[in-house]
Amino acid sequence: MKLTKQIATDLMAAMKQQEKEKLEALRAIKTAFIIAKSNIGADAELSDDEELKIIQKLVKQRKDSAAEYTAQNRTDLAQKELAEAEVISAYLPQQMSEDELRQEIAAIIKETGAVGMKDMGKVMGVANKKLAGKADGKAISEVVKALLG
């Protein structure tokens, strides 16, 4: 089932069960999908990769907001953002462990022929495409720096 359809189904279920936090998170996903569709064309469909990138972006936004609220001693708002992030991240594929990530990136480095930090952009481009949805961009960047440095 395509992610867009799964979100719509879960949205209806959350409405029926009156799950407020889940409903807000699912509405945010649906809104982000609609905005992305309107940017690429009225009747266009989002690819699976585009959907995953949107979901990752929403999770990152929620976590960043939670960190900001925590810094301002607004734990009530931080908890709300973290709860939404948890609901949204359920739609991401299983995240890679650090060991798996290191192995994948080492293979990408070998494949691209990268030899130093000057080749980081080349490695990051391939890694971001290959590992989309499976690992956070920040984690990918840190591992690439460690392996190339």
N, C-alpha and C positions, 0 to 999 in steps of 0.2 A: 504494500500500500504506500502510495506517495505520501510524503511528510505533510503536505498541504491538506490532504484528505484526512490524515490521522489527527491533525490539529483540530480540524472542523468537528470530527467525531468526538474527540475528547472535550472540546468546548461545549458541545451540547450536553454531554454527560455531566460536566462540572456545573452547568446551569441547572440541570434537573436535581443534582445533589446539593446545590447551593454552597459550593466550596468557593468562598470569596477569593482567597489568595490564589488558588489554582486558576480561577476564572480570569483574574487580572493578568496573570502571566501568559495565559493562552491568548487572551485578547491582544497583548503586546506582540506576540509572535505573529498572529494573523494580520495585525496592522502593518508590521514590518514587511511581511510577504506582499501585501497589497501595494504598499509604497514601492517596493522593488519591482513588482510587475508593471506598475504605471511608468516607471522610469525606462523600462526596456521596450514597452509597447503595450497597447491596450489588450490584445488577445494573446500575448506571449505567455509561455509557461516558464517557471523557474526550473533550472536544472537542479539535480540533487546537490551538486557542489555549492551552488548559489544558496540553496536553502540551508545547508550546513554552515556556511560562512555567516549567514544572518543569525542563526541560532547562537553560534560562537560569539558574535558581536554582542548580542543581547545578554548573554551570560557574563561577558567581560564588563559590560556597562553596569550590571547589577552589582557585581563584586567590587568594582571601583567606587560606586555610590555607597556601598556598605562600609568600605574602608573610610571614606570621607565622613560619613555619619558617625562612625566610631570615633574618629579623631575629634569630632565636635561633641562627644558625649551624648549622642542621640541614638542610644541602643535600640529604642523602639523602632525607629526608621531603618536602622541597620539590619535588624532581625527580619523586617518585612522584605527588604531587598535580597537578603540571603535566602529567604524562603522562596521568593520568585526565581532566583538563580537556580535553586535546586530543582524546581518544577521544570524550568526551561532546559536545563542540562540533561534531563531524562530523555530528551529527544536527540541527543548526540550519541554517536556510536561509542563503544567502550574505549576509554582513553588508554593510550600506550603507557607501559611502565617506563621508567628511566632507562633500564637495561635494553628494552626493545627499541626505544628511541635512539639510543647510542648505536645499536647495531644497524638500524635503518640508515641513519645519517652517515655512518662509516661506509656503508655500501654506496650511498649517493656520492660521497667524496671520492671514492675510488672510481665510480662510474663517470663523474665529471672531470676527473683528472686534476682536482684542486690540490694545491700544494701549500698554500699559506692564506693569511688573512685577506690578501688582495683578491682572492677567489671567493670570498664569503657571499657576495651577491649572487654569483652563479649557483652556489650550493643552496642558498636560501630559496631561490626561485624554484628549483627542482623539488626541494624538501617541502615547501609550502603547498605545492600542487599535489605531491604524492601523499603527504600526511594530513591533508585537509580533513578536519573533523576528528582526527585520531589523536592529535596532540595540540596543545596550546602554542601559539606563535612565539610567545616569550620563552617557553621551554625549548622549542626548536632552536631559537637563536642562541640560547645559553650553551646548548650542547654543541652546536656548530662552532661557536667561539672556542670552546674547550678543546675540541678535536683539531681545529685548525691552528690554534695558538701555540 
